[in-house]
Amino acid sequence: MIASNPWPGLSAAILSVTTVGVTLSGIAPLLSLNLEHWGVGPAWNGLMGAIPSMAMISVSPFIPVIVRRLGAVRAIYASTMLAFAITLLFPFVK
């Protein structure tokens, strides 16, 4: 069955892909540079670079439950807003 209005789902998909792209390609290098500037060793710096992937692996078993409760579009919007809020806190972390 084709939805009468495809825009909510399409915009949620575009928003989630954009969020992942910005997070992995934009925030990760900035985090690495800040950690190096703060004197963090290369092993910890590398570990911090791996945390987004480890977080995705550890959270993935819970995604079906979240999607069942919120619906796919709302879950994508909620997770994107959470990622955006956390990204806004980035300059305040030391």
N, C-alpha and C positions, 0 to 999 in steps of 0.2 A: 504494500500500500504506500502510495506517495503522499507525503505530508503536504497540506495545502500551503503552508508557509515554510519554505526551507531555510529562511534567513537565520533564525535562532541557532539551529544546529550548525550551519555553515560558519556563522560568526564565532561560535564557541570553538569550533575546530581551528579556525584561523588564529584566534586569540591564544589557544593553548600551544600551537606550534610556534607562534611568535614569542611567547613567554619562555618556552624551553630554549629557543635559539638565542634570545638575549641573555638568559641566565648562563647558559653554558659557554657562549662565545664572548660575552661582554663582561660579566661579573667575575667569572673565574680568573681571568688574567689580572683584573684589578685586585682581587683578593690575594693572589700570589705576590704581586708587587708590594702591597701593603704589609704582608707578612714578612717579606724580605726586608723591607724598610724598618720594621719593628724588631729585627734581629732574630726572627724565628729560623731555626735550622732547616736545612733542605728536606730532611725526613718528615718533619711535621708539616712543612709546606706541601710536600707531595701528598701526605695523608689528607690534608684539607682539600686538595684538588680532587681527591677520590671520593670525598664524602657525598657530593650530589648523586653519583652513581650508586653508592651504597644505600643512600636514602631511598632512591627509586626502587631498588631491589627489596628493601625491608618494608616499604609501604605497599608495594604492589599486591600482596595478599588481601589487604583491606579494601582495595578499590571497589570490588564488586558490591560489598556491603554499603559503601558510601553512595555508589551509583543507584542501588536499589532504593535507598532512603530519600535521596535528593533528586534523582533523575540525572541523566547524562549531562544535559545542558547546564543545569544548576550546579552540578558537581564540578564541571569544568570552570564555570564562572567563579565559584567559591575558591577553588584551588588557585586560579589565576590571581584573584584579589589577595589571597594570602601570600602568594609569591611576591606580588607587587608591594604589599605592606612590608614584608621582610626586606625587600630590596631598598625601600626608602630608609630603613634603619641602618643600612650599610655605612654611611658616613659617620655615624655616631658610635661605632664599635671601635674599641681600642684594646 
